[in-house]
Amino acid sequence: MDSPARPRRGELLELEIDSLAQGGRGVARSNGYVVFVSGGLPGDRVRARVGRAKRSYGEAKVLELVRPSPERVADRCLHDGEPCPGAPWQGMPYERQLDHKFGQVDDALRRLGRLDGFELQPIEAAVEPWRYRNKLEYSFGARAGEPLALGFHRRGSWSEIVDVDDCLLASEANNGARNGVRDWARREAIPAYDGGARTGVLRNLVVREGRRTGRLQTRLVTSPGELPRPPVDLHTVIEGPGGGTDGPTGALGAEYLAERLGGLELRVSYGAFLQTNTE
């Protein structure tokens, strides 16, 4: 049997999204060839540009929503006109998001894991689908002639950072802490780290919040270099081009985050795991 015709990289396709893949991308078919589409939801008809075309599947990004799914709702959390990378399914009603997640877990266990003889319990809905995260990691970046940005990677890019003013996954306190550090860095004219050129200083900012205590913990991640005392609790220094946030860390303020869970008073270190939805 002949393989489906493979589109060329850069080719424009008009596609009907019929399902969602693991990770949130839409799944479509072009003459039998599977295409994973960033920005597409089931029921959408889209015009998309192919970014990668492998033998068995391709990847594309939505350029135009030709006909939106009847279930689509307006995106609430946008950064520079694009949906927040932490909420790729926000164009779908929350109840339908849970349905798709349930189906993906069931598929992973039965088809991929080859398990059977169990009953999968319904997903327990979040108390609040917005402003629930107690931890977010932000990246610094800058384009020529533009102010320093502190936010998220643009979808599909590891080099371009989209500046964030208000992320609806974060609390107002988290957003305020991030914006305060960004304003400080702009005033001091401290450059963002450029992994390609291996220049600059500022890499990441990690903000954690004790939702039951109202306390914040901010950790600045930089390359080695002189800089004014930053308005954060912790300062991590990383050498080399790696993209992580782990490294030698010094305390400038509170070393531990105070939180209350299950009747316990917790002192959470910066490297400790804590479920990101406290509720």
C-alpha positions as CSV (number, residue, x, y, z in Angstrom):
1,M,0.0,0.0,0.0
2,D,1.3,3.4,-1.0
3,S,2.1,5.9,1.8
4,P,-0.1,9.1,2.0
5,A,1.4,12.0,0.0
6,R,3.6,14.0,2.3
7,P,3.3,17.8,2.2
8,R,6.3,20.0,1.8
9,R,7.7,22.1,4.6
10,G,6.2,25.6,4.4
11,E,3.2,24.4,2.4
12,L,-0.2,25.8,3.3
13,L,-3.0,23.3,4.0
14,E,-6.7,23.7,4.8
15,L,-7.4,21.1,7.4
16,E,-10.3,19.8,9.5
17,I,-9.3,19.1,13.2
18,D,-11.0,15.9,14.3
19,S,-9.3,15.2,17.7
20,L,-6.7,16.2,20.2
21,A,-3.3,14.6,20.7
22,Q,-1.3,14.3,23.9
23,G,0.1,17.7,24.7
24,G,-2.9,19.6,23.3
25,R,-2.2,19.8,19.5
26,G,-5.1,19.2,17.1
27,V,-5.1,16.1,14.9
28,A,-6.0,16.4,11.2
29,R,-5.5,14.4,8.0
30,S,-4.4,15.6,4.6
31,N,-5.2,12.9,2.1
32,G,-4.6,10.3,4.8
33,Y,-1.4,12.0,6.1
34,V,-1.6,12.8,9.8
35,V,-0.8,16.4,10.8
36,F,-0.5,17.7,14.3
37,V,-1.7,21.2,14.4
38,S,-0.8,23.8,17.1
39,G,-3.7,26.1,17.8
40,G,-6.4,23.8,16.4
41,L,-9.3,22.3,18.3
42,P,-11.8,19.6,17.3
43,G,-14.4,20.9,14.9
44,D,-12.1,23.7,13.6
45,R,-11.4,24.2,10.0
46,V,-8.1,25.9,9.7
47,R,-5.5,27.1,7.3
48,A,-2.1,26.0,8.6
49,R,1.5,26.2,7.5
50,V,3.6,22.9,7.7
51,G,6.7,23.3,9.8
52,R,7.9,19.8,9.8
53,A,7.0,16.9,7.5
54,K,8.2,13.4,8.6
55,R,7.5,10.2,6.9
56,S,4.6,9.2,9.1
57,Y,3.3,12.6,10.3
58,G,3.7,16.3,10.0
59,E,3.5,19.4,12.3
60,A,1.8,22.6,11.4
61,K,0.7,25.9,13.0
62,V,-2.6,27.6,12.5
63,L,-2.5,30.8,10.5
64,E,-6.2,31.4,10.0
65,L,-9.4,30.0,11.6
66,V,-11.5,29.4,8.5
67,R,-14.5,28.0,10.4
68,P,-14.3,27.7,14.2
69,S,-15.7,24.8,16.0
70,P,-19.3,25.5,17.3
71,E,-17.9,24.7,20.8
72,R,-15.2,27.3,20.7
73,V,-15.2,30.0,23.3
74,A,-13.1,33.2,23.4
75,D,-9.5,32.9,24.6
76,R,-9.2,34.7,27.9
77,C,-5.4,34.5,28.5
78,L,-3.5,36.0,25.6
79,H,0.1,37.3,25.4
80,D,1.0,39.3,22.4
81,G,-2.1,38.0,20.6
82,E,-1.3,34.3,21.2
83,P,-2.9,32.0,23.7
84,C,-1.0,31.5,26.9
85,P,1.3,28.4,26.5
86,G,0.2,27.1,29.8
87,A,-3.5,27.1,28.7
88,P,-3.5,25.6,25.1
89,W,-7.0,24.3,25.4
90,Q,-8.6,27.5,26.7
91,G,-10.6,27.9,23.5
92,M,-12.7,24.9,24.6
93,P,-15.3,24.9,27.5
94,Y,-13.7,23.6,30.6
95,E,-16.1,20.7,30.8
96,R,-15.1,19.5,27.3
97,Q,-11.4,19.8,28.3
98,L,-12.1,17.3,31.1
99,D,-13.8,15.0,28.6
100,H,-10.8,15.0,26.3
101,K,-8.3,14.5,29.2
102,F,-10.4,11.6,30.5
103,G,-10.3,10.0,27.0
104,Q,-6.5,10.5,26.7
105,V,-5.8,8.9,30.0
106,D,-8.1,6.0,29.1
107,D,-6.4,5.6,25.8
108,A,-3.0,5.7,27.4
109,L,-3.9,2.9,29.9
110,R,-5.8,0.6,27.6
111,R,-4.3,1.0,24.1
112,L,-0.7,2.1,25.0
113,G,-0.4,0.4,28.3
114,R,-2.4,-2.7,27.3
115,L,-4.2,-2.7,30.7
116,D,-7.8,-3.8,31.3
117,G,-10.2,-4.8,34.0
118,F,-10.4,-1.4,35.7
119,E,-12.9,1.4,35.9
120,L,-11.5,4.9,35.3
121,Q,-13.0,7.4,37.7
122,P,-14.2,10.8,36.4
123,I,-11.7,13.6,36.6
124,E,-12.4,15.9,39.6
125,A,-12.8,19.4,38.3
126,A,-10.6,22.2,39.6
127,V,-12.2,24.5,42.1
128,E,-11.1,27.4,39.9
129,P,-9.7,27.0,36.3
130,W,-8.0,30.4,36.4
131,R,-5.4,32.0,38.7
132,Y,-4.8,28.6,40.4
133,R,-1.1,28.0,39.9
134,N,1.1,28.5,42.9
135,K,4.3,28.3,40.8
136,L,5.4,29.8,37.5
137,E,8.7,30.0,35.7
138,Y,9.4,33.0,33.5
139,S,12.2,33.7,31.0
140,F,14.0,36.9,30.2
141,G,14.6,38.0,26.6
142,A,15.0,41.0,24.4
143,R,14.8,41.9,20.7
144,A,16.9,44.7,19.2
145,G,15.3,48.0,19.9
146,E,12.7,46.7,22.4
147,P,12.5,46.8,26.2
148,L,13.6,43.7,28.2
149,A,10.9,41.1,28.2
150,L,10.0,38.7,31.1
151,G,7.4,36.1,30.2
152,F,7.1,32.9,28.2
153,H,8.6,31.4,25.1
154,R,6.6,32.2,22.0
155,R,5.0,29.0,20.8
156,G,7.4,27.1,18.6
157,S,10.4,29.2,19.5
158,W,13.2,28.8,22.1
159,S,14.8,32.2,21.3
160,E,11.8,34.6,21.4
161,I,10.3,35.6,24.7
162,V,6.8,37.1,24.8
163,D,6.5,39.8,27.5
164,V,3.7,39.2,30.1
165,D,1.8,41.8,32.1
166,D,-1.1,39.7,33.4
167,C,-1.2,35.9,33.2
168,L,-4.6,34.5,34.2
169,L,-2.9,31.3,35.5
170,A,-1.1,33.3,38.2
171,S,-2.5,35.2,41.1
172,E,-2.4,39.0,41.2
173,A,0.4,38.7,43.7
174,N,2.5,36.5,41.4
175,N,1.9,38.8,38.5
176,G,2.9,41.8,40.7
177,A,6.2,40.1,41.8
178,R,7.1,39.3,38.2
179,N,6.4,42.8,37.0
180,G,8.4,44.3,39.9
181,V,11.5,42.3,39.0
182,R,11.1,43.1,35.3
183,D,10.8,46.8,36.2
184,W,13.9,46.6,38.4
185,A,15.9,44.9,35.6
186,R,14.8,47.6,33.1
187,R,15.8,50.4,35.4
188,E,19.2,48.9,35.9
189,A,19.6,48.1,32.2
190,I,20.7,44.5,32.9
191,P,20.8,42.5,29.7
192,A,19.0,39.1,29.1
193,Y,21.2,36.1,28.6
194,D,21.6,35.1,24.9
195,G,22.3,31.4,24.7
196,G,23.6,31.6,21.2
197,A,26.0,34.4,21.7
198,R,26.6,33.4,25.4
199,T,26.3,37.0,26.4
200,G,24.1,38.8,28.9
201,V,23.1,37.9,32.5
202,L,19.4,37.5,33.2
203,R,17.9,34.0,32.5
204,N,14.8,33.1,34.5
205,L,12.6,34.1,37.4
206,V,10.7,31.5,39.4
207,V,7.8,32.7,41.6
208,R,6.2,30.4,44.1
209,E,3.2,31.2,46.4
210,G,1.9,29.8,49.6
211,R,-1.8,30.1,48.7
212,R,-2.9,29.4,52.3
213,T,-0.4,31.8,53.8
214,G,-0.2,34.5,51.2
215,R,3.6,34.3,51.2
216,L,5.7,34.6,48.1
217,Q,9.1,33.2,47.2
218,T,11.0,34.7,44.2
219,R,14.2,33.2,42.7
220,L,16.3,34.9,40.1
221,V,18.4,32.8,37.8
222,T,21.3,34.5,36.1
223,S,24.7,33.8,34.5
224,P,27.8,34.9,36.4
225,G,28.3,38.6,36.4
226,E,28.1,41.8,38.5
227,L,24.6,43.1,39.1
228,P,22.9,45.3,41.7
229,R,21.2,43.5,44.6
230,P,18.0,42.1,43.1
231,P,14.6,42.4,44.8
232,V,14.2,38.7,45.2
233,D,14.5,36.0,48.0
234,L,16.9,33.7,46.2
235,H,19.6,34.1,43.6
236,T,20.8,31.1,41.5
237,V,23.9,31.3,39.3
238,I,24.3,29.0,36.3
239,E,27.4,28.8,34.0
240,G,27.3,27.6,30.4
241,P,24.5,27.5,27.8
242,G,22.2,25.0,29.6
243,G,18.5,26.0,29.9
244,G,17.7,24.8,33.4
245,T,17.2,26.7,36.6
246,D,19.2,24.5,39.0
247,G,22.5,25.7,40.3
248,P,24.3,27.2,43.3
249,T,21.8,29.3,45.1
250,G,22.1,32.0,47.8
251,A,19.5,33.5,50.0
252,L,18.8,37.2,49.9
253,G,15.5,37.0,51.8
254,A,13.3,34.1,53.0
255,E,15.0,30.8,52.2
256,Y,11.8,28.7,52.6
257,L,8.2,29.2,51.5
258,A,5.7,28.9,54.3
259,E,2.5,27.0,53.4
260,R,-0.3,25.1,55.2
261,L,-1.6,21.8,53.8
262,G,-3.6,19.1,55.5
263,G,-3.3,20.7,58.9
264,L,0.5,20.8,58.6
265,E,2.8,23.9,58.7
266,L,5.3,23.4,55.8
267,R,8.6,25.0,55.1
268,V,9.1,24.4,51.4
269,S,12.6,24.7,49.9
270,Y,13.0,26.1,46.4
271,G,13.8,22.8,44.9
272,A,11.1,20.8,46.6
273,F,8.0,19.5,44.6
274,L,4.7,21.0,45.5
275,Q,1.5,20.3,43.5
276,T,0.9,23.5,41.5
277,N,-2.8,23.6,42.2
278,T,-3.1,24.0,46.0
279,E,-6.9,23.4,46.0
